Amino acid sequence: MARSSAVLVGVDTGGTFTDFVGVWPDGDCRIHKRPSTPDDPARAVLAGLEELLGDADADITYGSTVATNAVLERKGAEVVVLTTAGFEDLLEIGRQTRPDIYALQPRKPQPLVGRARRIGVDERMTFDGAALSSLTAAEIDRAVRRVTASRVGSVALCLLHSYANPDHERRLADALRARGVHCSVSSELVAEYREYERLSTTVINAYVAPVMERHLVRLGEGVGNRRLRVLQSSGGATSRETASHEAVRTLLSGPAGGVVGALAAARRIGESKLITLDMGGTSTDVSLVDGAVRRHTEWTIGDLPVKVPAIDIHTVGAGGGSLATIDAGGALKVGPESAGADPGPACYGRGELPTVTDADLVLGRLVEDAFLGGDMRIDRQRAVRALSGLARRLRVSVEAAAEGVVRVVNAGMERAMRTMSVERGLDPRDYVLVCFGGAAGMHACELADALGMRKVLVPTHPGVLSAWGAMRAPVERAHVQTVRLVDPSDAELAAAAAPLRERVIAELAAECPGARCEIEVSVDLRYRGQSYEIEVALGGGLRRRFDEAHRRLYGYADPERAIEAVNLRVAGAVAAPKQREKKQPRRRPRQRPPRQLWWADGWRRARHVERMEMPAGRSLAGPLIITEVSATTVVAPGWRASVAPGGDLILSRGRQGKRNGR
């Protein structure tokens, strides 16, 4: 899979910084950060790779936000939809669901494709794949002419019940592709029932794939002969070509790498139950891991449904660059708007508006001459000036205004953590908080206190953990097929899954010749007559395990009732190479003057140490400011910090620590 002479590289593009991790064949590990270039993300990626690698050969795995931003900012390609006649309005009809059931005037998401560019095709399949109305050559020609007349280069092709019989879709796709039209085909992307979700997924792919393809072509030209893979939302990597054509699978590419890296870090210290907190410059991503990474196959982005595998991640607009403002009612508001990479927080030297990073600096949580290892000095006076206007409007001191900004942003992150744990019936006190991203370590103790969590893990190189996770991600392929079998035997399910297994194995063999792949087969089950399913691994005791899962989720089970197997899912993975990284030597501690840290409405003296100077096995009591190249960690009063044998930083709450926040 990986060449022994190549450097393993992970790249993660964030809203403020683009992060790089490289491990050389001799185990030397290097990290690098540079400001992102939102107008052209490839520019920062290629410049950073040049600075990190020089002329070295490399196998690169890239966590991208290109597809994500194209959807959220509505800057994708112009798309034509081809669907079965009579279903042209399905994108607007959607489901009878309301995100806010108390809204007097609910707003439905605006479709990515307007009504004028949705074309009905005279054909019809039944649910079991029989052709109720055949697709004629004349109808294919008519549809192709209408598409080419529109002068739109991307088509979303989703015909009724094509998951059961894709013949009509394939014939239309062949005709369109012969004309050079980029075509996203539902039966190739997501061959399962539920027309609205399948259509929405296909439209999103058609909307972002041309954008992603242009971006990856530019990257491919820039990296030359180096191998380039792209991280998928599921946490597995795929080829550049697949990511171009199936861009919908990369919508959560960046955050996925962080969860993969967080689980690896937690396992190093013997933990497998964790809540991840990835706080970067623009947003914060939260996930819950209970022994294994949680994935789901139905989720939303920008209120639009998506049906491809993705790690279960909840994102809020709370990051270091989040802007602090006063709303119309006079209340302090933080985010979701962000200063981004340009102009960035005021303390970076170009911005004028106050951000969370400026508040952290004013409160003493950041050290001016230690930011990015001292390569970038930040300006405290600019941060004070940016927050002064906010303080005047609130009629408080600058420090109190900065503390208010931190409390507000913490409240948003705490809600996200509760959404992933308490609202699902899980007690966060049973989990370790794994914090990473450049800003998470400065807020971790307060969030852990608010949720009663007693341990915080700050992994090695926390500010680039998403890039590290991308580097260590397996190569992965996954496919699904609707089957609709009532009370099936294990043999029936295995036989039905065989074509999917062969397809996954063949695709992985083409991507990673000679490599050993792990195959997982699961089935979506429900009691007959129900509307939704539970995914259960295929194998012995399937019925018993489904009943147990149903009882655990919904409080009851009905072992006498018939069950229906709705979808079969096959996922295959080739593990990343186990290239050992050298342990970084500890440096001799250097005495530094104490810092002033604003905590709980007043200034306190805090010790300042460099992370690589902390002795392994010995704990230091807070208040403590720990700096390193990629991040800063603040150890609150009542907390202690120690270094695990593998280099990870563990924060633990002492008896005197507060249990419920401030």
LUMVEX-477152 format. One record per residue (C-alpha): y negated, z, x negated. Coordinates in steps of 0.25 Angstrom, whole numbers, plus 2048, in hexadecimal, padded with zeros to 3 digits. Last residue first. Example, Ala and Ser with C-alpha at 12.3 -4.5 7.8 and 13.67 -1.06 7.14 Angstrom:
<rs>
80481D7C9;81281F7CF;
</rs>
This chain:
<rs>
78F896847;79D89084A;7A8897851;7B189E847;7A78A383D;7AC8A682F;7AE8B482A;7BD8B382A;7BC8A8820;7BC899825;7C388F81C;7BE883815;7C887B80D;7C4870803;7CE8667FF;7D18657F0;7E08637F1;7E28727ED;7D98777F8;7CB87A7F5;7C58867FC;7B8889805;7B589580C;7AE89881A;7A68A381F;79989D81B;79B88E81C;7A1885812;798878812;79F86C80D;798860807;79E852806;7A18457FD;79E8497EF;7A08587F0;7988657F5;79D8727FA;79287B800;797889802;79389580C;79F89780A;7AA89E802;7B18977F7;7C08967F6;7C98947EA;7D588C7EA;7CF8807E3;7C28837DB;7B687C7E1;7AF8737D7;7B38667DE;7AD86B7EB;79F86D7E4;79987B7E7;78D8807EE;78D88F7F2;7858927FF;77989C800;77589D80F;769898817;76889B826;76B897834;77A897833;77B890826;77088A81D;77688880F;76E88B803;7768877F7;77A88F7EB;77788B7DD;7838837D6;78D8897CD;79787E7C8;7A687F7CA;7AF8777C0;7B486B7C7;7C18697CE;7C985D7CA;7CB8537D5;7DA8517D8;7DF8437D6;7E383B7E2;7F18377E4;7F382A7EA;7FC82B7F6;7FB81D7FB;7F781C80A;80281C814;80781081B;80581282A;80B80C837;80880F845;81080B852;80B80E860;81380C86C;80B80C87A;80F810888;81C818888;81D81D896;82382B899;82B82E8A6;82983C8AB;8348478A9;82E84D89D;8208508A4;81785689A;80B86089C;7FF865894;7F8858892;7F8857883;80386087F;80B85D88B;80A84E888;80E85087A;81A85887E;81E84D888;81C84287E;82484A873;83084B87D;83083D881;82F838872;83B84186E;83E838862;83482E85D;827827861;81B82F85E;81383386B;80682D870;80283387D;7FE82A888;7F4828894;7F58238A2;80082B8A7;80A8258B1;8168268A8;81583289F;80E82D893;812828885;80B82087A;81581D86F;816820860;81B819854;81881D846;81B81483A;81981882B;81880D821;81E80B813;81680180B;81C7F4806;8107EB80A;8057F480F;7FC7EB819;8077E181C;8127EC81D;8087F4826;8077E8830;8167E6830;8197F4832;80F7F583E;8147E8844;8237ED843;8207FA849;8197F4855;8257EB857;82E7F7857;8267FF861;82D7FA86D;83B7FC867;83780A863;83280D871;83F808877;84881086D;84081D870;84381B87F;838817889;83581F895;82B81589B;82780A891;818805891;8187FD883;80A7FC87E;8097F9870;8027FF864;8007FC855;7FC804849;7FA80083A;7F780A82F;7F380A820;7F381881C;7E682081A;7E382680D;7D781E809;7D181F817;7D382E816;7CC82F809;7C082780F;7C083081B;7C083C811;7B483780A;7AA84380C;7B684D80C;7B984A7FD;7C58547FD;7C785980B;7BE864812;7C886C81A;7C3877823;7CA883828;7C888E832;7C488683F;7BE88E84A;7B7882850;7A988584D;7AC88B840;7B387E83C;7A7877840;79E880838;7A787F82B;7A887082C;79986C82C;79686A81E;7A486481B;7A285A826;79785281F;79C848815;7A984581D;7B485081D;7B885C825;7C6860828;7C686C832;7D4872832;7DA874840;7E0880848;7D288584B;7CF878851;7D787C85D;7DD870865;7DC86E874;7D7860873;7C9864876;7CA86E86B;7CE865860;7C885785F;7BD859869;7BA867862;7B8860855;7AE85685B;7A7861862;7A6868854;7A085B84E;79585B858;79286A857;791868848;78785D849;77F866852;780872849;77D86A83C;770865843;76C873847;76E878839;76486D834;75A87183F;75C88083B;75A87C82C;74D874830;74787F837;74787F846;73D87A851;74786F856;73D864854;73886A847;74686B842;74A85C845;73D85883E;741860832;74F85B831;74B84E82A;742855821;74C85F81D;75685481A;74C84C812;74A85980A;75985B808;75A84D801;7688497FD;76D8457EF;77883A7EF;78183A7E3;7828497E2;79084A7E6;78D8427F3;78384D7F6;7828587EB;7738577E8;76F85B7F6;7798657F9;77D864808;77F870811;77287680E;76D87681C;76386B819;76E862814;777864820;76B861829;768854821;777850822;777853831;76B849833;75C84A833;75483C834;74D836828;75782E821;756828813;758833809;76683880B;760845810;75B83E81D;76983B821;76D82C820;764820821;76D819820;77B81F81F;77B82482D;76F82C833;77882F83E;77782F84E;782837854;77B840850;77584E850;76D85385C;76385F85D;75E86286B;75085F870;75585887D;75284A879;75A84C86C;75685285F;75C84B853;76684D847;76C840842;77A83F83E;77B83B82F;78584782B;78D844837;78F847846;79183B84F;79E840854;7AC83A852;7BA83E857;7C6839850;7D4837855;7D982D84A;7DA81F850;7E5816856;7E080A85E;7DB80A86C;7CC80B86D;7C380E879;7B480C878;7AB81887A;7A581586C;7B3817866;7BE81B86F;7CC82086E;7DA81C871;7E581C867;7E482A861;7E782F854;7E983E84F;7EB83F840;7F784883D;7F985783C;7EF85B847;7E3852843;7D685384B;7CB84A848;7BB84A847;7B2840842;7A384383F;79983883F;78E832837;78D838829;79B83D828;7A284982F;7B184882F;7B7854836;7C6854837;7CD85F83F;7DA863839;7E986783B;7F186282F;7EE86C824;7F686E817;7EA86D80E;7ED85F80A;7F185C818;7E285E81C;7DD854812;7E7849817;7E384C825;7D484B821;7D683E81A;7DD837826;7D283D82F;7C7838826;7CD82A826;7CD829835;7BE82B836;7BB81E82F;7C4815836;7C181A844;7BE80B849;7C8805840;7D3801849;7C97F9852;7C77F0845;7D57E9848;7D17DC842;7C97E1836;7D27ED834;7DE7E5834;7D87DC829;7D37E8820;7E17EE821;7E47FB828;7E280A825;7E781682D;7DF821833;7E081C841;7D2817842;7D680D837;7D280D828;7D0800822;7D77FA816;7D17F380A;7D97EE7FE;7D17EB7F2;7D17DC7EE;7C27DA7F2;7BB7E77F7;7AF7E07FB;7B67D4802;7BE7DD80A;7B27E680E;7AB7D9813;7B77D581B;7B87E3820;7AA7E3826;7AC7D682C;7B97DA832;7B47E7837;7A87E083F;7B27D5844;7BC7E0848;7B17E984F;7AF7E285D;7BD7DC85E;7C37E985B;7BB7F0865;7BF7E6870;7CE7E886D;7CC7F786E;7C57F687B;7CF7EC881;7DA7F587D;7D3801883;7D07FA890;7DE7F4891;7E6800890;7F37FB88A;7F77F987C;7F87EE871;7EC7F3869;7E67EA85F;7EF7DE85F;7F17DE86E;7E27E0870;7DE7D4868;7D17D485F;7CD7C585D;7C47C0852;7C27B1856;7C57A684C;7C979C856;7D879D853;7D57AC855;7D17AA864;7DD7A2867;7E77AB860;7E07B7867;7E27B0875;7F17AE872;7F37BC86D;7EC7C2879;7F47BB883;8017BE87C;7FE7CD87A;8087D2884;8097E1887;7FC7E587F;7F67D9886;7F57E0893;7E87DA897;7E17D288C;7D97D7880;7D27CD877;7C67D3870;7BF7C7869;7B67C685D;7AE7BA859;7A47B8864;79F7AA866;7A07AB875;7A579D876;7B17A186D;7B57AB876;7B47A3883;7BB79787C;7C67A1878;7C87A6886;7C879888C;7D2793882;7DB79F885;7DA79C894;7DE78E892;7EA792889;7EF79B895;7F07AA895;7FB7AD8A0;7F87B68AC;8027C18AF;8087C08A1;8127CB89F;80F7D6895;8137E289D;8057E68A1;8037D88A7;7FC7CD89F;7F07C58A4;7E87B98A0;7DB7B28A4;7D27B7899;7C67BF89C;7BA7BF892;7B17CB88E;7A57C6887;79C7C6893;7A07D4896;79A7DA88A;7A37DE87E;7A27EC877;7A37F3885;7987FD887;79E80B889;79D810897;79181A89B;7938258A5;7878278AE;78A8358B4;7918398A8;79B8458AB;7A883D8A8;7A283A89A;7AD832893;7AF82B8A0;7BD8248A2;7C08198AD;7C48108A2;7BE80389D;7B77FA8A7;7AD7F589D;7B77F0893;7C07EC89E;7B67E28A3;7BD7D589F;7CA7DA8A5;7CB7CF8B0;7CF7C48A7;7D87CA89C;7CF7CD88F;7C87C5885;7BC7CD87F;7B17C7877;7AB7CF86C;79E7D0864;7A07D7857;79D7E6855;7907ED854;7917F7860;78D803857;79980B85B;7A37FF85A;79E7F984D;79C806847;7AB80A849;7B07FC844;7A77FD837;7AB80C835;7B580A82A;7BF812822;7C4809817;7D180A80F;7D0804801;7DB8007F7;7D37FF7EA;7D27F77DD;7C87FC7D3;7BC7F47CF;7B17FF7D3;7B88087DC;7AE8127E1;7A180B7E0;7A77FE7E4;7AE8047F0;7A180B7F4;7997FE7F4;7A47F77FC;7A4802806;795803807;7937F4809;79F7F3813;7987FD81D;78D7F281F;7817F7828;787805827;786806818;78D813815;78781C809;79181D7FE;79C8277FB;7A78277F0;7B482F7ED;7BD82E7E1;7CB8327E0;7D38307D2;7E28307D5;7E68267CA;7E781B7D4;7D881D7D8;7D58247E5;7C88207EC;7C08267F7;7B381F7FD;7A9823808;79E81B80F;793824813;78A82681F;79182082B;79E821824;7A781681D;7B481B818;7BA81580B;7C8819805;7CC8147F8;7DA8147F1;7D880E7E3;7E28037E0;7EC8037D4;7F88087DC;7F57FE7E7;7F68047F5;800800800;
</rs>
